[in-house]
Amino acid sequence: MKLTLTLGLAGALLFSIPAEAQLKKLNQQQIFSGQPSLTKPMSIITGWSDDSHYIEMDAKDRKLYAVDVRSGAKIAYSPPAQSDVNVYVEKNDIYIKSGKNEPKRLTNNKDEEKNPVLSPDGKYVAFTRNNDLFAVDTENGNEIRYTKDATDVIYNGWSSWVYYEEILGRPTNYRAFWWAPDSKHIAFMRFDDTKVPMFPIYGSTGQHGYVEKTRYPKAGDPNPEVKVGFVKTAGGPVIWADFNEKDDQYFGTPYWSYDGSSLMVQWMNRGQDDLKFYTVNPISGAKKEIYDEKQPSWVDLDFGGRIEYLQDKKHYILKSDKTGWAHFYLYTLDGKLINPITSGNWQVTNLMQVDEKNKVVYFMARKEASTRTDLYRVDYNGKNLKRLTFGDYTHQVQMSPGGTYFITNYSNVSTPTKRSLLDNTGKVIKELGDSKSADFDQYIFGKTEMITIPTDDGYNLPAVITYPTNFDQNKKYPVVMSIYGGPNAGTVTNTWKGTNNQWWANEGIIQIAVDHRASGQFGKAGVALMHRNLGKWEMKDYTTAARWLKAKPWVDNKKLLITGHSYGGYMTCMALTMGADDFDFGYAGAPVTSWDLYDTHYTERFMDTPEENPEGYKKGSVLTYVNNYKGLLRIMHGDMDDNVHMQNTIQLIDKLQNANKHFELMIYPGGRHGWAGVKTPHDRAERIRFYYQNLLNRAVPEELLK
């Protein structure tokens, strides 16, 4: 946004102060405790019961109702049971419960069973025990043992840490096996961590403490050796997919074909710039390549729900950012490209629904503006693209199962969330709700605005700024800049921000979030700039934002605080070292301080290995810039963080101490990559104290610390 527009807002607020002097400010209970304030609760839409009835949870009685889209008539709704069979672990053994029957115990073993999964035909439950793969017959309780070679470094159907964290994902809870849809086979991954270095995490409880030993490959280290195997449900020899486990490679989440005749395996090289799909025969292990994508920077493995198989059993829709922007493509099952479905200098996000009868795709995208999402429809052939949502809003959409209607919850920074019902042509059928309170206009509060900050090389960085309540451009205010900063992980959105930012607005603090050029706001083309030089472009753009702010007459140019967690913690530490001339205070959580201390798969995707890119690792390390440090940095870390090890913070504070630099440190015993529960009040109170002491130069109101 141009300076004249920003000052125009400031001036409007300034001149309106006398008229607004009688208005009320939000109090602590309204801001933090959910008491009535600028908004009121709306009912919750939980989904659809059929194509013409959506399911609503009443805001008052909390009961579910099916609501007719045309008449609005409501009838009580009871959701159908997702399954009348449930399997679970209790006291280390597996139980199965069918309907209202008493639970049936399936295993009786002193060792713990993990991740029980019922076969599609309901006859078996697969699980892991002591890192081997088993199944148990649900009728007679007979066990089938599929593998027998597990050790403390060899796991069958149980993932190695780096796969759990970066590839298969934490929601899997380490599960690495998949039933075939016909229940005739199980596919699984076998991990060999023999060569992966062990990282110790020290627990301090008790008299002697204890050590957690995790096989954690840091950048440049050996990765686990991985095999993809198949075994018949009834048991028998394992058939291994035709890959060489000694190759330096990664395997993504696999996908079974509809009939269980093949498994689609995602393969990627260690350099992560070549992604291949193979169909693998579970009987022979033979593989056939059906897709190959190379990029000069990197390819994201299983990129945001990359594949959607169609019910015609002939095609799939692939999501790829190979052109520099994320788009959808139509492929045959054997890997032949039919055509791009979407294209252009904008990003698709989620595939919402596919109408196979009419060959229409419904999807969300950031097309009108990178900070907003809208619903669109387009034909399979890429023609007749149409925006179905409306206005300058960010939309969150729930489509009916037949695709005839959709409900959107929409807002922007100045408009509290509203709700509308539309049909699939984009016609508004009716308004369903508005969260704006009846006395909204009786309050004076800090206004939030979308702006852009120009760089000297042509980027307009998106930002969202909240001004202090009763903003006066003739006063000078401290600033809090909240960031994350990771590749393709922007946080600036044109959405209603609620009231959590209003305490600091009332206290006279400007709050701003800024996304850099590689945040995803400028597509993969922008993100790829980070290749081999994490830290460079983020700091250039955050420094630009800092200087832009400090040039404003209404900013206190000695009170700019930057804060973030994880990658945001890294950026905060970089800001107080590499960018110390432009930032005054930092509040950093669980920071990476040197990229050779983080894991292979994440780090090398962007940086390659330390051996391949020593200069990039040096320039991207906080440790390199310790001598530049000034201002005041507070670092927080959980001492049992298994993701960003506290080693990162220890190495940074060691250098800060050796350089005789003043800083602050807060360790959370037992904390992982985050900390909650009993630690939450302390964490909150410490941040409040830091802001009051360093930005506001006054005591904390007693009521805030209770």
MODAUR-V49655 format. One record per helix or strand of 3 or more residues. SS is the DSSP state (2 for helix, 1 for strand). FROM is the first residue (numbers start at 0). LEN is the number of residues. If there is no record, write none. Layout:
ss->(SS	SS)
from->(FROM	FROM)
len->(LEN	LEN)
//
This chain:
ss->(2	2	2	1	1	1	1	1	1	1	1	1	1	1	2	2	1	1	1	1	1	1	1	1	1	1	1	1	1	1	1	1	1	1	1	1	2	1	1	1	2	1	2	2	1	2	1	2	2	2	2	1	2	1	2	2)
from->(2	16	27	43	52	63	73	84	92	112	123	131	142	153	160	169	176	184	197	209	224	248	262	273	286	306	314	326	336	346	359	373	393	404	414	427	439	447	459	476	501	508	522	535	554	566	584	594	599	613	621	631	646	663	676	701)
len->(13	4	5	7	5	5	3	6	6	6	6	6	3	3	7	3	3	8	6	6	8	3	7	7	8	3	6	6	4	9	7	6	6	8	9	7	3	7	7	6	6	6	8	15	11	9	5	3	8	6	7	7	12	5	20	4)
//
